[in-house]
């Protein structure tokens, strides 16, 4: 027997599942209606809302949907640009520069421009390169001594992009920005990135419907928009992404398995759907883990029972542990208290259960900023990660067992 032949049989069997951050699953279950609505939105010259938001807790597949939007937008002839926002974009000027850079990138893609010189000059003055070239045409732009404010930078770059688009047969441009909940305005630090973005896009969209925006993020995004500008509700259609319905969750497992040479016992599929609560990331993780560990084509419920502790340990390390650690000692106490209360809690109940912990409200706000909790209703908070409460309870039990030894 060769060394290759001595490898476990599992390596020769297919694993049709693809767990990962923003990784498209082999079958995108339960989102057909939304995708059809998105295609209709692209086809409308003047949709009821020029922009969309996608909000939901972690593990719901928002980033995957954002990527699918980009794919379908490009297929419909639109220019699409995806960007993952980060903490540095909380600064107004940096966000404005990033959007201006994106506009410059999109202008470069407008390959059939006529009379594009003026449009290029207006766009690139905010990117500020030493020399601009498109094809065989180039020039050295001149800049004003002082930079405009962030909202004006965004507006001017978008207007220049729209002018370039007007010289083409391209129907429009779609900006798709992920992790947009990070853009919350902060009056204490005099940072207003979200207000600047809304003002810039809002002004540009008053005269053109060719430039559109999709913001994706945690549920906090919706509240941040309302706080930033009173007219934000008129600018956006708000789409909430949740877990899959039971039948769709079954399809998310069953359809990738069909034709793969692997099968899951029906009782196992039901158990996975139940344990994952139908959240897309966890469906992929559970399915992928079992396919990688079971060296037979047929995977049984007994296999899951035997591997459950290993599976949960891997899941904790992959999805939960690092997020829990970044909360810090005080934040961890708040998270543990929330888990003990079953998840959603009021700030009043947190203050009562953590009477010895000062500044509970401040700690909770930090957890919101770190994307660990969100505010579903006024005065209440819940986990921004599905199954986080179960993880915290497992962790507490393990800690208690360790102390007793």
Secondary structure as the mmCIF struct_conf table of DSSP 4:
data_model
#
loop_
_struct_conf.conf_type_id
_struct_conf.id
_struct_conf.beg_label_comp_id
_struct_conf.beg_label_asym_id
_struct_conf.beg_label_seq_id
_struct_conf.end_label_comp_id
_struct_conf.end_label_asym_id
_struct_conf.end_label_seq_id
TURN_TY1_P TURN_TY1_P1 UNK A 3 UNK A 6
BEND BEND1 UNK A 7 UNK A 7
HELX_RH_3T_P HELX_RH_3T_P1 UNK A 9 UNK A 12
BEND BEND2 UNK A 13 UNK A 13
BEND BEND3 UNK A 20 UNK A 20
TURN_TY1_P TURN_TY1_P2 UNK A 21 UNK A 22
HELX_LH_PP_P HELX_LH_PP_P1 UNK A 23 UNK A 25
BEND BEND4 UNK A 26 UNK A 27
TURN_TY1_P TURN_TY1_P3 UNK A 29 UNK A 30
HELX_RH_AL_P HELX_RH_AL_P1 UNK A 32 UNK A 43
TURN_TY1_P TURN_TY1_P4 UNK A 45 UNK A 46
BEND BEND5 UNK A 48 UNK A 50
STRN STRN1 UNK A 51 UNK A 55
STRN STRN2 UNK A 58 UNK A 58
TURN_TY1_P TURN_TY1_P5 UNK A 59 UNK A 59
BEND BEND6 UNK A 60 UNK A 60
HELX_RH_AL_P HELX_RH_AL_P2 UNK A 62 UNK A 75
TURN_TY1_P TURN_TY1_P6 UNK A 76 UNK A 77
STRN STRN3 UNK A 79 UNK A 84
HELX_RH_3T_P HELX_RH_3T_P2 UNK A 87 UNK A 90
BEND BEND7 UNK A 91 UNK A 91
HELX_RH_AL_P HELX_RH_AL_P3 UNK A 92 UNK A 109
TURN_TY1_P TURN_TY1_P7 UNK A 111 UNK A 112
BEND BEND8 UNK A 114 UNK A 115
HELX_RH_AL_P HELX_RH_AL_P4 UNK A 117 UNK A 124
TURN_TY1_P TURN_TY1_P8 UNK A 125 UNK A 127
BEND BEND9 UNK A 130 UNK A 130
STRN STRN4 UNK A 132 UNK A 134
TURN_TY1_P TURN_TY1_P9 UNK A 135 UNK A 136
STRN STRN5 UNK A 137 UNK A 139
BEND BEND10 UNK A 145 UNK A 146
HELX_LH_PP_P HELX_LH_PP_P2 UNK A 147 UNK A 149
HELX_RH_AL_P HELX_RH_AL_P5 UNK A 150 UNK A 166
TURN_TY1_P TURN_TY1_P10 UNK A 167 UNK A 167
BEND BEND11 UNK A 168 UNK A 169
STRN STRN6 UNK A 173 UNK A 178
BEND BEND12 UNK A 179 UNK A 179
HELX_RH_3T_P HELX_RH_3T_P3 UNK A 180 UNK A 183
STRN STRN7 UNK A 186 UNK A 186
TURN_TY1_P TURN_TY1_P11 UNK A 187 UNK A 190
STRN STRN8 UNK A 191 UNK A 191
HELX_RH_AL_P HELX_RH_AL_P6 UNK A 193 UNK A 205
TURN_TY1_P TURN_TY1_P12 UNK A 206 UNK A 206
BEND BEND13 UNK A 207 UNK A 207
BEND BEND14 UNK A 209 UNK A 210
STRN STRN9 UNK A 211 UNK A 217
TURN_TY1_P TURN_TY1_P13 UNK A 219 UNK A 219
HELX_RH_AL_P HELX_RH_AL_P7 UNK A 220 UNK A 228
TURN_TY1_P TURN_TY1_P14 UNK A 230 UNK A 231
HELX_RH_AL_P HELX_RH_AL_P8 UNK A 232 UNK A 235
STRN STRN10 UNK A 236 UNK A 240
HELX_LH_PP_P HELX_LH_PP_P3 UNK A 243 UNK A 245
HELX_RH_AL_P HELX_RH_AL_P9 UNK A 246 UNK A 257
TURN_TY1_P TURN_TY1_P15 UNK A 258 UNK A 261
STRN STRN11 UNK A 263 UNK A 264
HELX_RH_AL_P HELX_RH_AL_P10 UNK A 266 UNK A 276
TURN_TY1_P TURN_TY1_P16 UNK A 277 UNK A 278
HELX_RH_AL_P HELX_RH_AL_P11 UNK A 280 UNK A 293
BEND BEND15 UNK A 296 UNK A 297
STRN STRN12 UNK A 298 UNK A 299
HELX_RH_AL_P HELX_RH_AL_P12 UNK A 301 UNK A 315
HELX_RH_PI_P HELX_RH_PI_P1 UNK A 316 UNK A 320
HELX_RH_AL_P HELX_RH_AL_P13 UNK A 321 UNK A 325
TURN_TY1_P TURN_TY1_P17 UNK A 326 UNK A 327
HELX_RH_AL_P HELX_RH_AL_P14 UNK A 328 UNK A 340
TURN_TY1_P TURN_TY1_P18 UNK A 341 UNK A 342
BEND BEND16 UNK A 343 UNK A 343
STRN STRN13 UNK A 345 UNK A 346
HELX_RH_AL_P HELX_RH_AL_P15 UNK A 347 UNK A 353
TURN_TY1_P TURN_TY1_P19 UNK A 354 UNK A 356
BEND BEND17 UNK A 357 UNK A 358
HELX_RH_AL_P HELX_RH_AL_P16 UNK A 360 UNK A 369
TURN_TY1_P TURN_TY1_P20 UNK A 370 UNK A 371
BEND BEND18 UNK A 372 UNK A 372
STRN STRN14 UNK A 373 UNK A 374
BEND BEND19 UNK A 376 UNK A 377
TURN_TY1_P TURN_TY1_P21 UNK A 378 UNK A 379
STRN STRN15 UNK A 380 UNK A 383
BEND BEND20 UNK A 384 UNK A 384
STRN STRN16 UNK A 385 UNK A 385
TURN_TY1_P TURN_TY1_P22 UNK A 386 UNK A 387
HELX_RH_AL_P HELX_RH_AL_P17 UNK A 388 UNK A 404
#
